[in-house]
Amino acid sequence: MSDMTDRPTAGIAGNPNAFLPGDWFFEFEQDYGDGTHVIKRGLDASLLVVRKYDIGADEVLAFTTYDGKRRAMTVFHFHPDFDLRRRRHYMEAHREGYDVAREVIGHLEAERARRQAAIKRRVVKVRRAVTLAAQAAVFILAHYSPGR
C-alpha cells in the first residue's frame, strides 16, 4: 500500500479513532471514469460468516450497497487463508459495486425524467388555461364594450 488512498482508513466519516490497522482490513475508492465511485473494503471474514456461507479457503463473499450520489460501497469478506497479496487485485477487478451503482443511478435518472415530464404536462395545461382565459377576456371586451 503506497499512497494515501491505499492505507487502512476510518472510511467516509474520517474518525481518526476508528483507524483499523493490520492486514485484515483495508479500504480504497475506485473511480470508474464516468463519475461513478465505488468504495471497496476488504476484510477477513469472521468465523461466523465463513461457517454460515460456507466460504472456502480461496473464496470471497461480497456485499454491495448504494452509498449516496453516484457511489456504492462493496465489502469483500475474504476467507482468512485468501492470499493477502491477491486481495487488492481481486477487489479492483470485481465490478459488482459498479453495476449496483449504475443500476441505482439509472433508476434515479428515470424517476427524475418521469417527474420532469409530469411537470411539463402541468405547465402545458396551465398555459392552455391561461391562453383560453385571455382569449375569453379579449372576446368579452371586444363584443360587449360600453362603447357600442
C-alpha positions as CSV (number, residue, x, y, z in Angstrom):
1,M,0.0,0.0,0.0
2,S,1.8,3.0,-1.2
3,D,-0.3,6.2,-1.5
4,M,-2.8,7.8,0.9
5,T,-5.8,6.1,-0.8
6,D,-4.3,2.6,-0.2
7,R,-3.8,2.7,3.5
8,P,-6.3,1.4,6.0
9,T,-8.6,4.3,6.9
10,A,-11.5,5.1,9.1
11,G,-13.7,5.4,6.0
12,I,-16.0,8.2,5.0
13,A,-16.5,9.6,8.5
14,G,-12.8,10.3,8.8
15,N,-12.8,9.5,12.5
16,P,-9.2,9.1,13.5
17,N,-10.2,6.9,16.5
18,A,-11.7,4.4,14.1
19,F,-8.4,3.6,12.4
20,L,-8.2,-0.1,11.8
21,P,-4.5,-1.2,11.4
22,G,-3.3,-4.5,10.2
23,D,-3.6,-6.7,7.1
24,W,-7.1,-7.9,8.0
25,F,-8.7,-4.6,6.8
26,F,-8.1,-2.1,4.1
27,E,-10.2,0.3,2.0
28,F,-9.8,2.3,-1.2
29,E,-12.1,4.2,-3.6
30,Q,-12.2,3.1,-7.2
31,D,-13.2,5.7,-9.8
32,Y,-14.7,4.2,-13.0
33,G,-14.2,7.4,-15.1
34,D,-17.9,8.1,-15.6
35,G,-18.5,9.8,-12.3
36,T,-19.3,6.6,-10.5
37,H,-17.2,5.8,-7.5
38,V,-17.1,2.6,-5.5
39,I,-15.7,2.4,-2.0
40,K,-14.2,-1.0,-1.6
41,R,-13.4,-2.5,1.7
42,G,-11.7,-5.8,2.2
43,L,-11.5,-7.7,5.5
44,D,-11.0,-11.2,6.8
45,A,-14.4,-12.9,7.1
46,S,-15.3,-13.8,10.6
47,L,-15.6,-17.4,11.6
48,L,-19.4,-16.9,11.8
49,V,-19.5,-15.7,8.2
50,V,-17.2,-18.4,7.0
51,R,-19.4,-21.1,8.5
52,K,-22.8,-19.5,7.6
53,Y,-21.9,-19.0,3.9
54,D,-19.5,-22.0,3.7
55,I,-16.7,-19.9,2.3
56,G,-13.8,-22.0,1.0
57,A,-10.1,-21.1,1.5
58,D,-9.8,-19.4,-1.9
59,E,-13.3,-17.8,-1.9
60,V,-14.7,-14.3,-1.3
61,L,-18.1,-13.1,-0.3
62,A,-19.1,-9.6,-1.4
63,F,-22.0,-7.4,-0.3
64,T,-22.8,-4.1,-2.1
65,T,-24.9,-1.2,-1.0
66,Y,-25.7,2.1,-2.7
67,D,-23.9,4.8,-0.8
68,G,-25.3,8.2,-2.0
69,K,-24.8,10.3,-5.0
70,R,-23.2,8.2,-7.8
71,R,-21.5,6.0,-5.3
72,A,-21.7,2.4,-3.9
73,M,-19.8,0.5,-1.3
74,T,-18.7,-3.1,-1.7
75,V,-17.4,-5.0,1.3
76,F,-15.4,-8.1,0.5
77,H,-15.2,-10.8,3.1
78,F,-12.1,-12.8,2.3
79,H,-11.5,-16.2,3.8
80,P,-8.7,-15.7,6.3
81,D,-6.5,-18.0,4.2
82,F,-7.0,-16.0,1.0
83,D,-3.6,-14.6,0.0
84,L,-3.1,-11.0,1.2
85,R,-1.2,-10.1,-1.9
86,R,-4.1,-11.0,-4.2
87,R,-6.8,-9.2,-2.4
88,R,-6.3,-5.7,-3.9
89,H,-6.2,-7.1,-7.4
90,Y,-9.3,-9.1,-6.8
91,M,-11.2,-6.1,-5.5
92,E,-10.1,-3.9,-8.4
93,A,-11.3,-6.5,-10.9
94,H,-14.6,-7.0,-9.2
95,R,-17.3,-4.9,-10.8
96,E,-20.3,-5.7,-8.6
97,G,-20.2,-2.4,-6.8
98,Y,-20.1,-0.5,-10.1
99,D,-23.0,-2.5,-11.5
100,V,-25.2,-1.8,-8.5
101,A,-24.3,1.9,-8.6
102,R,-25.1,2.2,-12.3
103,E,-28.4,0.3,-11.7
104,V,-29.5,2.7,-8.9
105,I,-28.3,5.8,-10.8
106,G,-30.3,4.6,-13.9
107,H,-33.4,4.2,-11.7
108,L,-32.9,7.6,-10.1
109,E,-32.5,9.2,-13.5
110,A,-35.6,7.5,-14.8
111,E,-37.5,8.8,-11.8
112,R,-36.3,12.3,-12.4
113,A,-37.3,12.1,-16.1
114,R,-40.8,11.0,-15.1
115,R,-41.1,13.9,-12.6
116,Q,-39.9,16.4,-15.2
117,A,-42.4,15.0,-17.8
118,A,-45.2,15.4,-15.2
119,I,-44.2,19.0,-14.5
120,K,-44.0,19.8,-18.2
121,R,-47.6,18.3,-18.7
122,R,-48.8,20.5,-15.9
123,V,-47.2,23.6,-17.4
124,V,-48.8,22.9,-20.7
125,K,-52.2,22.6,-19.1
126,V,-51.7,25.8,-17.2
127,R,-50.5,27.6,-20.3
128,R,-53.7,26.4,-22.2
129,A,-55.9,27.6,-19.4
130,V,-54.3,31.0,-19.2
131,T,-54.4,31.3,-23.0
132,L,-58.1,30.4,-23.1
133,A,-58.9,32.8,-20.2
134,A,-57.0,35.6,-22.1
135,Q,-58.9,34.9,-25.3
136,A,-62.2,34.9,-23.5
137,A,-61.4,38.2,-21.8
138,V,-60.4,39.7,-25.2
139,F,-63.6,38.4,-26.7
140,I,-65.8,39.7,-23.9
141,L,-64.1,43.1,-24.0
142,A,-64.3,43.3,-27.8
143,H,-68.0,42.4,-28.1
144,Y,-69.5,43.8,-25.0
145,S,-67.7,47.1,-24.5
146,P,-69.7,50.1,-23.4
147,G,-68.6,52.0,-26.5
148,R,-71.1,50.0,-28.7
